[in-house]
Amino acid sequence: MPTEKAFYDKPGARELDACVLRIEARDEGKVALALDSTIFYPDGGGQPCDTGTIAGLPVRSVIERGGEVLHLLDSGVAELGAAGIMPGATVRCVVDLARRTDHAEQHTAQHLLSSILLRTMGATTLSFHLGERYSSIDIDVPPFDRDDAYAVEDEVLRVIGDDYRVITHLCPPGDASRFPLRKEPSVEEGVLRVVEIDGIEYSACCGTHVASTRAIGSFRITRVEKYKAGCRVQYVAGGRAFGDYRRLAAIVRDTAATAGVPEDDLPGSVAAYRDRIKLAERALETARDAVASSSAAALDASSPAGAIVFADAADFDSASRLGRALAKRGRVVVVACRADLKAVICAPAPVAPGASPVDEVFGPLVARHGGKGGGGKAFFQAAFTDESSLDLFVAAARFA
C-alpha cells in the first residue's frame, strides 16, 4: 500500500501521528515499519533521508520501495513491544527538523545554482550529492576560475535576496512539456513533481525544498575542481554557509594570533614563513651532507684498503647519505639502520670492470635472512622484519 507522504504537504511539521500497517524483519535482528503516512523523507534524488524517532525509538534510515516508505529502526522486536508498536497501533513520529531544514536549504540552492550555471555558462548539471558537510554538483564544462565563481555566487545571492517563491506542480509525466524543464524527467508513470523557482527555474524533483529563495539565506562556492570530463562544484548554503564562515573565520583569527600578525597580514606572513622554512631545509640538507662526508672520511681512513666498510646510522636517510659518501671515495659499504630495520649497500658508480654489482652479491643474502630489497648495480636497500634478522645479514655480509 502506498504511503501518504505528509512531508510534502507539511514540510515544516515536526510531529505526526501515523498508523502502523506492518512490521518487516531486517538484517541483524532489526526491523522496519510501514506506516499509512509519514513525515520522514526517504533517500532519493541525491538527498539523504530524514531521521528522528517513532514512538521514541531512533529511526536509522528511510527508504522507498514501490511507493511504500519503510522506516528502518535501530531496534528489535522486543523493543517494539515495549514501545507499544504493533500493526494497527498509532505511533508518534518526530522528525529531526534541523536536519530537514538543512537538506531543504541545500537542495533548493542546488536548483538555483544549476539554473544559473546553465544560463551563464551553458553548463549542464550531471549529478547532485548532498553531503554531511558540503554539497556538490558535477557539470559538463571545465573548471572555472575564482572570479567566475564569485560572479556565480553573486547571482545566486541576488536571487536569494529577491525572494522568489518556490512552487511545486503535480502533473502526469505526459504533461511535462508544459514546463521549460532544465532536464528531461525520468518518471514515465504516476505523478510528476515539478519544482519551480518562480519563473526562472523548473526541474522535476522529488526532494524537499524551502518555501522561497530568501529562506536559503546564505550561499558560498567552496571549491571548483576537475572531475572526469567536466568539473565538480562544491558549495554550502543556508545555516551551513554561516557555520562554514564561522569555522574559517576562527581558523584565520587563531592562526593570525599564533603568527603574531593582524589577520589582513596573514597571507604575507605565511609566505614569509614558507620561504624561511625552505631556506632552513636547504641549510639542513647541506649540513647532513657535510656530516655524512666527514663520517665517511673517518671511516675510510680507519678501514683496511679494499675491504667492505661496515657502519651504523641513526635513521635511513643518514644511512643513505653515509653510504653514498663512502661510495664516492671508492668504497663498498654496508650501513645498518636498526631503528628502521633497514640496510643500505653502496658501491662506486659506475661499477668497475670485473667488479660484482651489489644487487647480485647482496640481494640473495638479504632474501636468505628473511629480508626484502631492491636496487641496482651500485645501490641496494633492504628491509627486515626484526633486528635479529638484520644482525644476521650484517654478519653474513662480512664474508661476502
KAFEN-V13983 format. One record per run of one state. SS is the DSSP state (~ for helix, > for strand, _ for the rest). FROM is the first residue (numbers start at 1). LEN is the number of residues. Records with the same first field share a line. If there is no record, write none. Layout:
BEGIN
SS=FROM-LEN  FROM-LEN
END
This chain:
BEGIN
_=1-3  10-5  26-1  30-1  36-1  39-5  45-2  48-4  55-2  66-2  74-3  83-7  96-1  122-3  131-4  140-6  163-2  179-12  198-3  205-7  217-2  228-2  238-1  260-3  303-6  313-3  329-4  338-4  347-11  369-3  376-3  384-3  398-3
>=4-2  15-11  31-5  37-2  44-1  47-1  52-3  57-9  68-6  90-6  125-6  135-5  165-8  191-7  201-4  212-1  219-9  230-8  309-4  333-5  342-5  372-4  379-5
~=6-4  27-3  77-6  97-25  146-17  173-6  213-4  239-21  263-40  316-13  358-11  387-11
END
